[in-house]
Amino acid sequence: MGELSRRLLEWYERQGRRLPWRGVDDPYAVWVSEIMLQQTRVEAVIPYFERWMKRFPTLSALAEASEQEVLSAWEGLGYYSRARNLWRAARQVVAEYGGRLPEDPAALQKLPGIGRYTAAAIASIAFGRDVPTLDGNLRRVFARLFDVDAPADLPAGEAILWSLAEENLPPGRAGDYNQALMDLGATICLPRKPRCPACPLAGLCRARAAGTQEARPVLKPKKETPHYLVTAAVLRRDGKVLLAQRPRSGLLGGLWEFPGGKVQPGESLADGLRREIREELGADIRVGEELGVYRHAYTHFRITLHAFLCELTDGEPRPLAAADLAWVAPSALEDYPMGKVDRQIARRLKAEFLSAE
């Protein structure tokens, strides 16, 4: 065992985080945690993981659930393709592997939503396979430890970092090694203002010795995040409101929303909303009172959404651009999985409905 891995594992035994998916003999739990942790902080994941494991305690239970049940359990955690892939992969494991998650990283990568990093994490943590892994935290740690000046998010730089992760892996301890590196990146080797004096590897860190730790990892320049103006119609009829289900592929796939869309350049909010409803539902509306303004940031863009109370003036809504439509009583809106902004609108409608009773 090399000096780097020895120091790292000694630190991990003393300082490693105690997390609900660690120390459990359940590859399914490890898999669920790794999917939830993709692009999401541990603090946000813990309550979702605990609720998920109560609702779907086994891989078979997840495979037997409906997609809508899965999306409801995931609601609020974001990046919903993770939930859909997890559900599809569970069904595939039941069909092709008898309900047992495969141990081999190559086999794991054939499942929806599992790439090289996640496959290696599952294989090492759940099955003790001697394979390294590399997520954002580990990229940063190795880029600093070895003062790598090649961009970490381009193929050449990434290849260097994968090699370093493999070269320093202690045989028989890959799971602990990978988790120790995750913890080091999350608690000590921070993106900004790394806590170098508290780092067990400070004496081995080339970037610290060179004074370049805050300049590592090198990353390609980020593009400016686009912003879109969006509208949504709260259509009412007989005490119910209309929801549209998004197509099952793409952003927020399978979730329910209040119909609407992007405002085009030169359009007013009302004109844009009327056009969207004609295109999506084949109906005409009267745009009434503004219900609220909602802002949200996605991975690659931001939106400002204006919601309006609306009434149908001509035509019966049809799902021209949606998977399905449903007229729903405000009291039942919680039964339909939604993205963050639409859930905010739904909760306001439900609160107003209850206060009017």
Residue pairs with C-beta under 8 A, 6 or more apart in sequence:
1 9
1 170
1 173
2 168
2 170
3 204
4 145
4 168
4 201
4 204
5 168
5 169
5 170
5 173
5 177
6 170
7 200
7 201
7 204
8 177
8 180
8 181
8 184
8 200
8 201
9 170
9 173
9 176
9 177
9 180
10 200
11 180
11 184
11 200
12 176
12 179
12 180
12 183
15 183
15 187
16 22
16 179
16 180
16 183
17 42
17 183
17 186
17 187
19 33
19 42
19 46
20 33
20 46
20 49
20 50
20 53
21 29
21 30
21 32
21 33
21 49
22 179
24 30
26 126
27 101
27 122
27 126
27 127
28 58
28 59
28 62
28 101
29 53
30 121
30 122
30 125
30 126
31 86
31 101
31 122
31 126
32 49
32 52
32 53
32 86
33 45
33 49
34 118
34 121
34 122
34 125
35 82
35 85
35 86
35 113
35 114
35 118
36 45
36 48
36 49
36 52
36 77
36 82
37 45
38 79
38 82
38 118
39 78
39 79
39 299
40 77
40 78
40 79
42 186
44 77
45 77
48 73
48 74
48 76
48 77
51 73
52 73
52 74
55 61
55 69
55 73
56 62
56 65
56 70
56 73
59 90
59 93
59 94
59 99
59 101
60 90
60 94
60 99
62 70
62 86
62 87
62 90
63 87
63 90
63 91
63 93
63 94
63 99
65 87
67 84
67 87
67 248
67 254
68 254
68 337
70 83
70 84
70 86
70 87
71 80
71 83
71 84
71 254
71 255
71 337
72 335
72 337
73 83
74 80
74 82
74 83
74 337
75 255
75 337
75 338
75 343
76 340
76 343
77 83
78 340
79 299
80 252
80 253
80 254
80 255
80 339
81 113
81 253
82 113
84 112
84 248
84 253
84 254
85 111
85 112
85 113
85 114
86 112
86 113
88 112
88 113
89 111
89 112
89 113
89 114
92 111
92 112
93 99
93 100
93 101
93 102
93 111
101 108
101 122
101 126
102 108
102 111
103 123
103 126
103 127
103 129
104 123
104 129
105 116
105 119
105 120
105 122
105 123
105 129
105 131
106 119
108 114
108 118
108 119
108 122
108 123
109 115
109 116
109 119
114 122
116 133
116 134
117 133
117 134
117 135
120 129
120 131
120 132
120 133
120 134
120 178
121 133
121 135
121 178
123 129
123 131
124 130
124 131
124 132
124 133
124 174
124 175
124 177
124 178
125 175
125 178
125 179
126 175
128 172
128 174
128 175
129 174
130 169
130 171
130 172
130 174
131 169
131 174
132 162
132 165
132 166
132 169
132 174
132 177
132 178
133 165
133 178
134 142
134 158
134 161
134 162
134 165
135 182
136 185
137 181
137 182
137 184
137 185
137 186
137 189
138 161
138 165
138 178
138 181
138 182
138 185
139 152
139 153
139 158
139 161
139 217
140 152
140 185
140 189
140 191
140 216
140 217
141 181
141 184
141 185
141 189
142 148
142 161
142 164
142 165
143 152
143 157
143 161
143 207
143 216
143 217
143 218
144 189
144 194
144 205
144 206
144 207
144 208
144 213
144 216
144 217
145 164
145 201
145 204
145 205
145 206
145 207
146 164
146 206
146 207
147 206
147 207
147 209
147 210
147 212
147 216
148 157
148 160
148 161
148 164
148 216
148 217
148 218
149 216
149 218
150 156
150 157
150 160
150 218
151 157
151 217
151 218
151 219
151 220
152 158
152 161
152 217
152 218
152 219
153 217
153 219
153 220
154 220
157 217
157 218
165 181
168 177
169 177
170 177
184 199
184 200
184 201
187 195
188 194
188 195
188 198
188 199
189 195
189 199
192 214
193 214
194 213
194 214
196 202
196 205
196 208
196 213
199 205
202 208
205 213
207 213
207 215
207 216
225 297
225 300
225 301
225 302
226 300
226 301
226 302
227 301
227 302
227 303
227 304
228 262
228 263
228 301
228 302
228 303
228 304
229 262
229 263
229 269
229 272
229 303
229 304
229 306
230 260
230 261
230 262
230 263
230 303
230 304
230 305
230 306
231 260
231 261
231 263
231 269
231 272
231 273
231 276
231 305
231 306
231 307
231 308
232 257
232 258
232 259
232 260
232 273
232 305
232 306
232 307
232 308
232 342
232 345
233 242
233 258
233 259
233 260
233 273
233 276
233 277
233 285
233 287
233 307
233 308
233 310
234 241
234 258
234 291
234 307
234 308
234 309
234 310
234 345
234 349
235 241
235 242
235 258
235 259
235 285
235 310
235 311
235 312
235 317
236 242
236 309
236 310
236 311
237 312
237 327
238 327
239 329
240 327
240 328
240 329
240 330
241 258
241 327
241 328
241 330
241 333
241 349
242 258
242 259
242 317
242 325
242 326
242 327
242 328
243 256
243 257
243 258
243 259
243 325
243 326
243 327
243 328
243 333
243 336
244 256
244 257
244 258
244 259
244 280
244 281
244 319
244 322
244 324
244 325
245 254
245 255
245 256
245 257
245 319
245 322
245 323
245 324
245 325
245 326
246 252
246 253
246 254
246 255
246 256
246 257
246 322
246 323
247 253
247 321
247 322
247 323
248 254
248 323
251 298
252 339
254 323
254 337
255 337
255 338
255 339
255 342
256 326
256 336
256 337
256 338
256 342
257 338
257 339
257 342
258 307
258 342
258 345
259 276
259 277
259 280
259 281
259 317
259 322
260 273
260 276
260 277
260 280
260 305
260 307
261 272
261 276
261 279
261 280
262 272
262 276
263 269
263 272
263 273
264 272
264 275
267 275
269 287
269 306
269 308
270 287
270 308
273 285
273 287
273 308
273 310
274 284
274 285
274 287
277 283
277 284
277 285
277 310
278 284
279 320
279 321
280 320
280 321
280 322
281 315
281 317
281 318
281 319
281 320
281 322
281 325
282 315
282 316
282 317
282 318
282 320
283 312
283 314
283 315
283 316
283 317
283 318
284 312
284 313
284 314
284 315
285 310
285 311
285 312
285 313
286 310
286 311
286 313
287 308
287 310
288 308
288 309
288 310
288 311
289 308
289 309
290 306
290 307
290 308
290 309
291 307
291 308
291 309
291 345
291 348
292 306
292 307
292 344
292 345
292 348
293 304
293 305
293 306
293 307
294 304
294 305
294 307
294 341
294 344
294 345
295 302
295 303
295 304
295 305
296 302
296 303
296 305
296 339
296 340
296 341
297 303
303 341
305 341
307 345
317 325
318 325
319 325
326 336
328 335
328 336
329 353
330 346
330 349
330 350
330 352
330 353
330 354
331 350
331 353
331 354
333 346
333 347
333 349
333 350
334 346
334 350
336 346
338 346
